[in-house]
């Protein structure tokens, strides 16, 4: 399963990019609004840091305006993916963009029926929101399992992009459920490798090596 960063903060994008483990980035209007930067400049900066897919969402809600914005977004960089809401207008525009060879990410998916429509519209990615479903007593992971079964049964090529990730276990469960991608905030990205036993073990190794005077560059005894 690939890992995307869900952020529009350039400092976060740079830090995660430096790990060499980030396959792409997802953004949304809320995340972009928090930066105070223009959408165009922000997208150009992010796409220069991350060679993988970068999802950028339309702002309009009507199909005609959505399509105009989608066309502009698609021209910002070669690795941009147009993000569309899972609404009738969004699905209509998705179908049109797919016919033009433009990659899409259909977002705000909360049911398998919606995911089926996104796939029928030719979406490159569909984004089920795990955390928001869990918040209302449903199971986001169960939804991913159901979408995976549905797509596999009918040979649908749309990739499942697990979104609204709240903790590291969501990432693991999404992978086990068959998601193709998980997109996670920077905090969760760092939590994937952060474990107290790892830190404690490393501290002991370092202390023991210093006590023994070990050195990688020392010469072997003759």
C-alpha positions as CSV (number, residue, x, y, z in Angstrom):
1,X,0.0,0.0,0.0
2,X,1.3,3.5,-0.9
3,X,1.4,6.3,1.6
4,X,0.3,9.9,0.7
5,X,0.7,12.9,2.9
6,X,-2.5,14.8,3.7
7,X,-1.3,18.4,4.0
8,X,-0.8,21.7,2.3
9,X,1.8,23.0,4.7
10,X,5.1,23.3,2.8
11,X,7.2,22.6,5.9
12,X,5.4,19.4,6.5
13,X,5.7,18.3,2.8
14,X,9.4,19.0,2.8
15,X,10.0,17.1,6.1
16,X,8.0,14.0,4.9
17,X,9.6,14.2,1.4
18,X,13.0,14.0,3.1
19,X,12.2,10.6,4.5
20,X,11.9,9.3,1.0
21,X,8.8,7.3,1.8
22,X,6.0,9.7,0.6
23,X,4.3,8.5,-2.6
24,X,2.0,11.5,-3.1
25,X,0.1,14.3,-1.5
26,X,-3.6,15.1,-1.0
27,X,-5.0,18.5,-0.3
28,X,-8.4,20.1,0.2
29,X,-9.7,23.7,0.3
30,X,-9.6,23.7,4.1
31,X,-5.9,22.7,4.2
32,X,-5.0,25.2,1.5
33,X,-6.9,28.1,3.2
34,X,-4.8,27.6,6.3
35,X,-1.6,28.4,4.4
36,X,-2.4,31.9,3.3
37,X,-0.9,31.2,-0.1
38,X,-2.5,31.3,-3.5
39,X,-3.7,28.0,-4.8
40,X,-1.5,28.2,-7.9
41,X,1.7,29.0,-6.1
42,X,1.1,26.4,-3.4
43,X,0.4,23.6,-6.0
44,X,3.6,24.5,-7.9
45,X,5.6,24.3,-4.7
46,X,4.2,21.0,-3.6
47,X,4.5,19.3,-7.0
48,X,8.1,20.4,-7.2
49,X,8.8,18.6,-3.9
50,X,6.7,15.4,-4.5
51,X,7.0,13.7,-7.9
52,X,4.0,11.4,-7.2
53,X,0.3,12.3,-7.5
54,X,-0.8,15.6,-5.9
55,X,-4.6,15.9,-5.5
56,X,-6.0,19.4,-5.8
57,X,-9.7,19.9,-5.3
58,X,-12.1,22.1,-7.3
59,X,-13.9,24.8,-5.4
60,X,-17.1,25.0,-7.5
61,X,-20.2,22.9,-6.8
62,X,-22.0,23.1,-10.2
63,X,-20.8,20.9,-13.1
64,X,-20.0,23.6,-15.6
65,X,-17.9,25.6,-13.2
66,X,-16.3,22.4,-11.8
67,X,-15.2,21.5,-15.3
68,X,-13.6,24.9,-16.0
69,X,-11.7,24.7,-12.7
70,X,-10.7,21.1,-13.3
71,X,-9.2,22.0,-16.6
72,X,-7.2,24.8,-15.0
73,X,-6.0,22.6,-12.2
74,X,-4.9,19.8,-14.6
75,X,-2.6,22.3,-16.3
76,X,-0.7,23.3,-13.1
77,X,1.7,20.3,-13.2
78,X,2.0,16.9,-14.8
79,X,1.5,15.1,-11.6
80,X,-1.7,16.9,-10.5
81,X,-4.8,14.8,-9.8
82,X,-8.2,16.7,-9.9
83,X,-10.2,16.1,-6.8
84,X,-14.0,16.1,-7.1
85,X,-16.8,15.7,-4.6
86,X,-18.9,12.6,-4.8
87,X,-22.0,14.5,-6.0
88,X,-24.0,14.2,-9.2
89,X,-22.1,17.1,-10.6
90,X,-18.7,15.7,-9.4
91,X,-19.4,12.3,-11.0
92,X,-20.5,14.0,-14.3
93,X,-17.2,16.0,-14.4
94,X,-15.2,12.9,-13.4
95,X,-16.7,11.0,-16.4
96,X,-15.7,13.9,-18.7
97,X,-12.2,14.2,-17.4
98,X,-11.6,10.5,-17.6
99,X,-12.5,10.6,-21.3
100,X,-9.9,13.3,-21.7
101,X,-7.2,11.3,-19.9
102,X,-7.1,13.5,-16.8
103,X,-6.6,11.7,-13.5
104,X,-9.2,12.2,-10.8
105,X,-9.8,11.6,-7.1
106,X,-13.4,11.4,-6.0
107,X,-13.6,12.4,-2.4
108,X,-16.1,12.4,0.5
109,X,-17.1,8.7,-0.1
110,X,-19.1,7.2,2.8
111,X,-20.7,4.1,1.2
112,X,-20.0,1.3,-1.2
113,X,-22.8,2.5,-3.5
114,X,-21.0,5.8,-3.8
115,X,-17.8,4.0,-4.5
116,X,-19.4,2.0,-7.3
117,X,-20.6,5.2,-8.9
118,X,-17.1,6.7,-8.7
119,X,-15.7,3.6,-10.4
120,X,-18.3,3.7,-13.1
121,X,-17.4,7.4,-13.7
122,X,-13.8,6.2,-14.3
123,X,-12.2,7.8,-11.2
124,X,-8.5,7.1,-10.7
125,X,-9.0,7.1,-7.0
126,X,-12.0,7.0,-4.6
127,X,-11.5,8.4,-1.1
128,X,-13.5,6.7,1.7
129,X,-13.3,8.7,5.0
130,X,-12.5,6.3,7.8
131,X,-12.4,8.6,10.7
132,X,-15.6,10.5,10.0
133,X,-17.5,7.1,9.6
134,X,-16.0,5.9,12.9
135,X,-17.2,9.2,14.5
136,X,-20.8,8.3,13.8
137,X,-20.6,4.7,14.9
138,X,-20.0,3.1,11.5
139,X,-16.7,1.2,10.6
140,X,-14.5,2.9,8.0
141,X,-12.3,-0.2,7.7
142,X,-15.4,-2.4,7.0
143,X,-16.3,0.0,4.2
144,X,-12.8,-0.4,2.6
145,X,-13.2,-4.2,2.8
146,X,-16.6,-4.0,1.1
147,X,-15.4,-1.6,-1.6
148,X,-12.3,-3.9,-2.2
149,X,-14.6,-6.9,-2.6
150,X,-16.9,-5.1,-5.0
151,X,-14.1,-3.7,-7.1
152,X,-12.3,-7.1,-7.3
153,X,-15.5,-9.0,-8.2
154,X,-16.3,-6.7,-11.1
155,X,-12.7,-5.9,-12.2
156,X,-13.0,-2.2,-11.5
157,X,-9.7,-0.3,-11.8
158,X,-10.4,2.6,-9.5
159,X,-7.9,2.7,-6.6
160,X,-9.1,2.8,-3.0
161,X,-7.5,5.8,-1.2
162,X,-8.2,5.6,2.6
163,X,-8.6,9.1,4.0
164,X,-9.6,10.7,7.3
165,X,-6.9,8.7,9.0
166,X,-6.9,9.3,12.8
167,X,-4.2,7.0,14.1
168,X,-1.5,4.5,13.0
169,X,-3.8,1.5,13.5
170,X,-6.1,3.0,10.8
171,X,-3.1,2.8,8.4
172,X,-2.4,-0.9,9.2
173,X,-6.1,-1.8,9.1
174,X,-6.5,-0.1,5.8
175,X,-3.6,-2.0,4.3
176,X,-5.0,-5.3,5.6
177,X,-8.4,-4.4,4.2
178,X,-7.0,-4.0,0.8
179,X,-6.7,-0.2,0.3
180,X,-4.3,0.8,-2.4
181,X,-3.3,4.1,-0.7
182,X,-3.6,5.7,2.7
183,X,-3.3,9.4,3.0
184,X,-2.4,10.7,6.5
185,X,-1.5,13.9,8.3
186,X,2.2,14.6,9.1
187,X,1.6,13.8,12.8
188,X,0.3,10.3,11.9
189,X,3.2,9.8,9.4
190,X,5.7,10.3,12.2
191,X,3.8,8.2,14.6
192,X,4.2,5.2,12.3
193,X,7.9,4.9,13.2
194,X,7.8,6.5,16.7
195,X,7.7,3.8,19.4
196,X,9.0,4.0,23.0
197,X,10.6,0.6,22.9
198,X,12.5,1.6,19.8
199,X,13.8,4.8,21.5
200,X,14.7,2.9,24.7
201,X,16.5,0.2,22.7
202,X,18.5,2.7,20.7
203,X,19.5,4.6,23.8
204,X,20.8,1.3,25.4
205,X,22.7,0.4,22.2
206,X,24.3,3.9,22.1
207,X,25.2,3.8,25.8
208,X,26.7,0.3,25.6
209,X,28.8,1.1,22.5
210,X,30.2,4.3,24.1
211,X,31.0,2.3,27.3
212,X,32.9,-0.3,25.3
213,X,34.6,2.3,23.2
214,X,33.3,0.7,19.9
215,X,34.1,2.4,16.6
216,X,33.1,1.5,13.1
217,X,36.4,2.8,11.8
218,X,38.6,0.9,14.3
219,X,41.2,-1.5,12.8
220,X,40.9,-5.3,13.3
221,X,43.4,-6.8,15.7
222,X,46.4,-8.4,14.0
